Amino acid sequence: AVEAACRVLFPFAISHSFPGNLAKQELGSGFRFDEDLYWTWKTLPSPGKDINAHGFRRTKPMTVEKPAQTQRAIVLGDSQVFGALVNTNQTFSATAEALLGSDWEILNAGISGYRSLNVYRLLQLRIEQFEPDIIVVNCMPFDSPREGTQVANGPLKGLPTHAGPIRAVLWHSRIYYLLRHVVEKTRTNRSNWLDTREDWQPSEIKHHGNHDLILEWARSRDISVLFMEYAVADEDFELGCKTQPGTLPPTAQTIPVCEALSDSGHEGRELFFDRNHLTVLGNEVVGEALAAAIEQAP
């Protein structure tokens, strides 16, 4: 009776808190609030953006279960992964899939603004069910607070795909959510990590980011991990690289994207629309580097 009353009186109890200003900006451009991911697609599928029912930018058919005799890689990250300003078949994930042939599916899970904390939580909550052989991560290194810290908004509120039936029942209880809601409201400095990201000093970088946790999560499931260097351009379209030595786990495999773009022989204006969104040509260069790395991955 109490559970039923809670569902009637507090239908939105699960939206227990709201993230920072960046999330609010994202919510105005086709996304909805998510208590764990901070923002995600407003509707699935989203045909206008070629987002299928599973949350991937893809026009080809796919199933949750990995097809027989097919290997699957999932690329996660921000709008550079999504392929802002280019068509779906022009993204670097689509380019890599075309180069690798029918034995591979390269799924594009890019979402605008996503950083290492968003990616880590997305992995825990939704990705395992798609049985990836490889996950590829392309987001700015050490750009988010570490999972489990207060500013990261605490433990997951959603139900991971591997959760058992007892945990699932508890997870969907509105009483349980309300108790968590009360506890959450008593905490200070909650959900504000995105607001302060520009204030971090170089000496603090080592304390942020979740790339090592991403690596640990994947390896514990026998999934290979490839981290992409995060390439950028400055205001004059000079090529740059956000991924510097020591900013990724020392045992991680890294795709030399910055080197590939630099060695392509093309100018920055040919490769980038702006500071971090790749042109069709830029996506082709990065897609070739991605395909080569996937072929060599264990």
C-alpha positions as CSV (number, residue, x, y, z in Angstrom):
1,A,0.0,0.0,0.0
2,V,2.8,2.4,0.8
3,E,4.6,1.5,-2.4
4,A,1.4,2.2,-4.4
5,A,0.9,5.5,-2.6
6,C,4.4,6.6,-3.3
7,R,4.0,5.9,-7.0
8,V,0.8,8.0,-7.1
9,L,2.2,10.9,-4.9
10,F,5.7,11.0,-6.2
11,P,5.7,9.9,-9.9
12,F,9.0,11.6,-10.6
13,A,10.8,10.6,-7.5
14,I,13.6,9.0,-9.5
15,S,14.7,12.4,-10.8
16,H,16.3,13.1,-7.4
17,S,18.8,15.8,-8.4
18,F,20.0,17.8,-11.4
19,P,23.4,18.2,-12.9
20,G,25.4,21.3,-13.7
21,N,25.1,23.9,-16.4
22,L,26.7,21.9,-19.2
23,A,24.0,19.2,-18.7
24,K,21.3,21.8,-18.8
25,Q,22.6,23.1,-22.1
26,E,22.7,19.5,-23.5
27,L,19.1,18.9,-22.4
28,G,18.0,21.6,-24.8
29,S,19.3,19.8,-27.9
30,G,17.5,16.5,-28.2
31,F,18.5,15.0,-24.8
32,R,16.7,14.2,-21.6
33,F,17.9,14.1,-18.0
34,D,19.2,10.8,-16.7
35,E,20.0,10.4,-13.0
36,D,23.2,8.4,-13.8
37,L,24.3,9.5,-17.2
38,Y,23.3,13.1,-16.7
39,W,21.8,13.3,-20.2
40,T,20.9,10.8,-22.8
41,W,18.7,10.6,-26.0
42,K,15.3,12.0,-25.4
43,T,13.6,9.3,-27.6
44,L,14.8,6.0,-29.0
45,P,14.8,5.5,-31.9
46,S,15.5,9.1,-33.0
47,P,15.2,8.9,-36.8
48,G,16.2,12.5,-37.4
49,K,19.7,11.8,-36.0
50,D,19.8,8.2,-37.2
51,I,19.8,6.9,-33.6
52,N,18.4,3.4,-33.6
53,A,16.3,1.8,-30.9
54,H,19.5,0.6,-29.1
55,G,21.0,4.1,-28.8
56,F,23.6,3.8,-31.6
57,R,24.0,6.1,-34.6
58,R,23.4,3.6,-37.3
59,T,21.4,3.1,-40.5
60,K,22.2,-0.6,-41.0
61,P,20.1,-3.1,-39.1
62,M,21.5,-4.7,-35.9
63,T,20.4,-6.8,-33.0
64,V,21.2,-6.9,-29.3
65,E,22.8,-10.3,-29.8
66,K,26.0,-10.2,-31.7
67,P,25.6,-12.0,-35.0
68,A,27.4,-15.3,-35.5
69,Q,30.8,-15.1,-37.1
70,T,30.9,-11.4,-36.5
71,Q,33.1,-9.4,-34.2
72,R,31.8,-6.2,-32.6
73,A,33.5,-3.0,-31.5
74,I,31.6,-0.2,-29.8
75,V,33.0,3.4,-30.0
76,L,32.1,5.6,-27.0
77,G,32.8,9.3,-26.5
78,D,31.5,12.8,-27.4
79,S,30.3,14.6,-30.5
80,Q,33.6,13.8,-32.2
81,V,32.5,10.1,-32.1
82,F,28.9,10.9,-32.9
83,G,30.1,12.8,-36.0
84,A,28.6,16.2,-35.6
85,L,28.2,18.0,-39.0
86,V,28.7,14.9,-41.1
87,N,26.3,12.2,-42.3
88,T,26.1,8.8,-40.5
89,N,28.0,7.0,-43.2
90,Q,30.7,9.6,-43.1
91,T,31.7,9.1,-39.4
92,F,35.0,7.5,-38.6
93,S,33.3,4.5,-37.0
94,A,31.3,3.9,-40.3
95,T,34.6,4.4,-42.3
96,A,36.3,1.8,-40.1
97,E,33.5,-0.6,-40.5
98,A,33.6,-0.3,-44.3
99,L,37.3,-0.9,-44.3
100,L,37.1,-3.9,-42.0
101,G,34.4,-5.7,-44.0
102,S,31.4,-7.8,-43.2
103,D,33.2,-9.7,-40.4
104,W,32.9,-6.6,-38.2
105,E,30.3,-4.3,-36.7
106,I,31.5,-1.0,-35.5
107,L,28.8,0.6,-33.4
108,N,28.7,4.4,-32.8
109,A,27.6,5.2,-29.2
110,G,28.8,8.8,-29.3
111,I,26.8,11.4,-27.4
112,S,27.5,15.1,-27.4
113,G,29.5,16.3,-24.4
114,Y,30.3,12.9,-23.0
115,R,33.4,12.6,-20.9
116,S,35.0,9.7,-19.1
117,L,32.5,9.6,-16.2
118,N,29.5,9.5,-18.6
119,V,31.3,6.8,-20.7
120,Y,32.1,4.7,-17.6
121,R,28.5,4.8,-16.4
122,L,27.2,4.0,-19.8
123,L,29.4,0.9,-20.0
124,Q,28.1,-0.3,-16.6
125,L,24.5,0.3,-17.4
126,R,23.9,-0.5,-21.0
127,I,26.8,-1.7,-23.1
128,E,27.6,-5.2,-21.7
129,Q,24.4,-6.7,-23.2
130,F,25.7,-6.0,-26.7
131,E,28.6,-8.4,-26.3
132,P,31.4,-6.2,-27.6
133,D,34.8,-7.8,-28.4
134,I,36.4,-4.3,-28.3
135,I,35.4,-1.0,-26.8
136,V,37.0,2.2,-28.2
137,V,37.0,5.3,-26.1
138,N,37.4,8.8,-27.5
139,C,37.0,11.6,-25.0
140,M,39.2,14.1,-23.4
141,P,41.6,12.5,-20.9
142,F,41.1,13.1,-17.2
143,D,38.3,15.5,-17.8
144,S,35.8,14.3,-15.2
145,P,35.8,13.7,-11.5
146,R,36.5,10.1,-10.5
147,E,33.6,7.7,-10.1
148,G,32.7,7.2,-6.4
149,T,33.6,10.8,-5.4
150,Q,31.0,13.1,-3.9
151,V,31.1,15.5,-6.9
152,A,30.4,12.5,-9.2
153,N,27.0,12.3,-7.6
154,G,27.5,9.0,-5.8
155,P,26.7,5.4,-6.8
156,L,24.6,4.4,-9.7
157,K,20.9,5.0,-9.5
158,G,20.0,2.9,-12.5
159,L,19.9,-0.9,-12.9
160,P,23.0,-2.4,-14.5
161,T,22.2,-5.0,-17.2
162,H,23.9,-7.8,-15.3
163,A,21.8,-7.2,-12.1
164,G,19.9,-10.2,-10.6
165,P,16.1,-10.5,-10.0
166,I,16.2,-9.5,-6.3
167,R,18.3,-6.5,-7.0
168,A,16.0,-5.6,-9.9
169,V,12.9,-5.6,-7.6
170,L,14.6,-3.4,-5.0
171,W,15.9,-1.1,-7.8
172,H,12.3,-0.4,-9.0
173,S,10.9,0.2,-5.6
174,R,9.6,3.8,-5.2
175,I,10.1,3.6,-1.4
176,Y,13.7,2.7,-2.0
177,Y,14.1,5.7,-4.4
178,L,12.5,8.1,-1.9
179,L,14.9,7.0,0.9
180,R,17.8,7.5,-1.5
181,H,16.3,10.9,-2.5
182,V,16.2,12.1,1.1
183,V,19.8,11.0,1.7
184,E,21.0,12.6,-1.5
185,K,19.3,15.9,-0.6
186,T,21.3,16.1,2.7
187,R,24.6,16.0,0.8
188,T,26.5,19.1,-0.1
189,N,28.2,19.9,-3.4
190,R,26.2,17.3,-5.4
191,S,26.0,17.2,-9.1
192,N,28.2,20.2,-9.8
193,W,31.3,18.5,-11.4
194,L,30.6,19.8,-14.9
195,D,30.6,23.4,-13.7
196,T,34.1,23.4,-12.3
197,R,35.9,21.4,-15.0
198,E,37.7,24.5,-16.4
199,D,39.1,25.5,-13.0
200,W,41.3,22.4,-12.5
201,Q,45.0,23.0,-12.5
202,P,47.5,20.7,-14.2
203,S,48.7,19.4,-10.8
204,E,45.1,18.2,-10.1
205,I,44.7,16.3,-13.4
206,K,45.8,13.0,-12.0
207,H,43.0,13.0,-9.5
208,H,40.3,13.2,-12.2
209,G,39.2,10.9,-15.0
210,N,38.0,7.4,-15.2
211,H,40.1,5.8,-17.9
212,D,41.7,3.3,-15.6
213,L,38.3,2.3,-14.3
214,I,37.1,1.8,-17.9
215,L,40.1,-0.3,-18.6
216,E,39.5,-2.4,-15.5
217,W,35.8,-2.9,-16.2
218,A,36.5,-4.1,-19.7
219,R,39.4,-6.4,-18.9
220,S,37.4,-8.1,-16.1
221,R,35.0,-9.1,-18.9
222,D,37.7,-10.1,-21.4
223,I,36.9,-7.1,-23.6
224,S,39.8,-5.4,-25.3
225,V,40.1,-1.6,-24.9
226,L,41.5,0.9,-27.3
227,F,41.9,4.6,-26.2
228,M,42.0,7.1,-29.0
229,E,44.2,10.1,-28.8
230,Y,41.9,13.2,-28.6
231,A,42.8,15.4,-31.6
232,V,41.9,19.1,-31.7
233,A,42.6,22.3,-33.7
234,D,43.2,25.7,-32.3
235,E,41.6,29.0,-33.5
236,D,44.1,29.1,-36.4
237,F,43.4,25.5,-37.3
238,E,46.8,24.3,-36.1
239,L,46.6,20.6,-35.2
240,G,46.9,19.8,-31.5
241,C,46.5,16.8,-29.2
242,K,44.8,16.7,-25.8
243,T,46.3,13.3,-25.0
244,Q,49.7,13.8,-23.6
245,P,52.2,11.2,-22.2
246,G,51.0,10.0,-18.8
247,T,47.4,11.0,-19.2
248,L,46.2,7.5,-19.9
249,P,46.8,4.2,-18.0
250,P,50.3,3.0,-18.8
251,T,49.1,-0.4,-19.9
252,A,46.4,1.0,-22.2
253,Q,46.5,0.5,-26.0
254,T,46.3,3.9,-27.7
255,I,45.3,4.7,-31.3
256,P,47.7,7.4,-32.6
257,V,45.0,9.7,-34.0
258,C,47.0,12.9,-33.6
259,E,49.9,11.4,-35.5
260,A,47.6,10.1,-38.2
261,L,46.1,13.5,-38.8
262,S,49.4,15.2,-38.7
263,D,51.0,12.7,-41.1
264,S,48.0,12.9,-43.5
265,G,49.5,15.8,-45.5
266,H,46.3,17.8,-45.1
267,E,45.9,21.2,-43.4
268,G,43.9,21.7,-40.3
269,R,41.1,23.5,-42.2
270,E,40.7,20.4,-44.3
271,L,40.4,18.1,-41.3
272,F,38.3,20.1,-38.8
273,F,35.2,22.2,-39.0
274,D,36.1,23.9,-35.7
275,R,38.2,23.0,-32.7
276,N,37.1,19.4,-32.3
277,H,34.6,18.4,-35.0
278,L,36.1,16.5,-37.9
279,T,35.3,17.1,-41.5
280,V,34.4,14.2,-43.9
281,L,38.1,14.0,-44.8
282,G,39.1,14.2,-41.1
283,N,36.7,11.3,-40.4
284,E,38.2,9.3,-43.2
285,V,41.8,9.7,-41.8
286,V,40.7,8.8,-38.3
287,G,38.6,5.9,-39.5
288,E,41.6,4.4,-41.3
289,A,43.6,4.7,-38.1
290,L,40.8,3.1,-36.1
291,A,40.4,0.2,-38.6
292,A,44.2,-0.5,-38.5
293,A,44.2,-0.5,-34.7
294,I,41.2,-2.8,-34.4
295,E,42.8,-5.3,-36.8
296,Q,45.9,-5.4,-34.6
297,A,44.0,-5.6,-31.3
298,P,44.3,-8.8,-29.3
